[in-house]
Amino acid sequence: MTEPAITETNTLNASSMLSDQSIKAIAFYLPQFHPIAENDEWWGKGFTEWTNVVRSVPKFRGHVQPRFPTDLGFCDLRLPDVRKAQADLARAHGVTAFCYYHYWFNGRRLLNRPLDEVVASGEPNFPFCICWANENWTRRWDGSAQQVLLGQEHSIADDEQHIRALLPTLADPRYVRVKGKPLVLIYRTELLPEPARTAEIWQREAVAYGLGELYLARVDSFSGGYDPRSIGFNAAVEFAPNWSILPGARQQSIPGRIAKKFLGRKPFWGDHTLYRYSDLVTHMLSQGLPDYPRFRCACPSWDNSPRRKANATIFEGATPELYEHWLRKLIAQRQDIGGELAPVFINAWNEWAEGAHLEPCSVYGRGFLEATRAAVSE
C-alpha cells in the first residue's frame, strides 16, 4: 500500500480539533445494521442485526423480550438521514461521541460503509472514534477459535498496512482526542502476539503521517485489568459487563422444561445463565480506581438471547433508574489524566441483539436515553 502523503488536510492544526473536555460520554456503536455480502453468504440473503432481534422470544416467565425499535424504527445505516437522526438523538441526551466498531482482517474490512460515508461526507457533525474488534469472526458471535468464518492473522506488514489505512479517518476534525491525541481502542490486546510491537508501529506511522502520537487504549473485557503502559498503550477502557469479574449468577441455568412449563411452548435448546443487573452495578462500582489511566463504563442492560437460542447470558432487572445511578457515579468518579477528565464509555448505543442499547425501544421508550442525559448533566 502506498504511504499517504503529508498534506495540509492531514497535518491538523490543534485549534481545529475538538475540545478534549467536550467529550464526556462515548457510546459504543455497532455498524451491523445494513446487509453485506459476507453476511449474505454466512447467514442468508439480507441478514442484518435486525434479523436476530425480530426472532427473539422470552426464555422464561418475566423475561423482557422481544424489544423492538420505536423512534428510529428498523433503521438502515446506509441512509444518511438515519445516521443524522441517531446523532441528533444522542446529542440531545448527553451522549457526546460514538465509538464505532471497526473490523479488519488482513486488509479485508467488514461493515465499514457507515463510517466511511460519515468520513467522506462530513455528516453528521458528531464526534467519533473507533475500536478495532480484533477477534475472529465466528458463527457463535464470541470470537472463539470454534466455527471461525474469518480469522485474524497478525504480522508486521499487516500492522503497517492497517494503520496506514486508518490514518485518514483518525485525521478527521470530528475525531475524538484525549490529551490532544486521537483515541484508538483495541478490544482484545491479549489476542495480539506482540501488542507492544503493534503499538510502536502504529505510533511511528501516525507521526510520519503528520498526525502526531496516538492515544491507544486497551479494553478490559475478558482479561483481568493490568497497566496498559506495560505494552505501550496509554490507557485501559473498562467494559460492561466485565466478563472476567462477574458477580455470582442468581441461577446458573433455566432448563428447557421450565420454559415449557412457564410459557406452554416447546423446550428451548440448552440452558441460560442469569445474573441480577443490580448485582452487576454494585460489583462494578466497587472496583477501585487503579494507578494508571482507566476509563469507566456502564451498560443500560445486557441480554444476548436474541443472538443465542441456547446458552444466553441475561442480566435481569435492568431499569433506567439503576442505570442512571451507575452512570452518575461513574461521571462523578472520572479520573484526572494529566489535567483533563477521562471520558466515560457506555455499552452501547445500538447493541440490540445483546440487549444493550440506548436507542428507544418498545419496552423502555426513551427511558435509558433520558437517564443518560440526567446523569451526564450532573
PyMOL commands that set and color helices and strands:
alter all, ss='L'
color gray80, all
select helices_A, chain A and resi 14-16+20-22+37-43+49-54+80-92+113-121+156-170+189-191+195-209+228-231+256-263+277-285+320-332+352-354+367-377
alter helices_A, ss='H'
color red, helices_A
select strands_A, chain A and resi 25-29+97-105+108-110+128-132+137-138+148-150+177-178+181-186+215-220+235-238+273-276+294-295+297-298+313-316+344-346+350-351+356-357
alter strands_A, ss='S'
color yellow, strands_A
deselect
rebuild
show_as cartoon
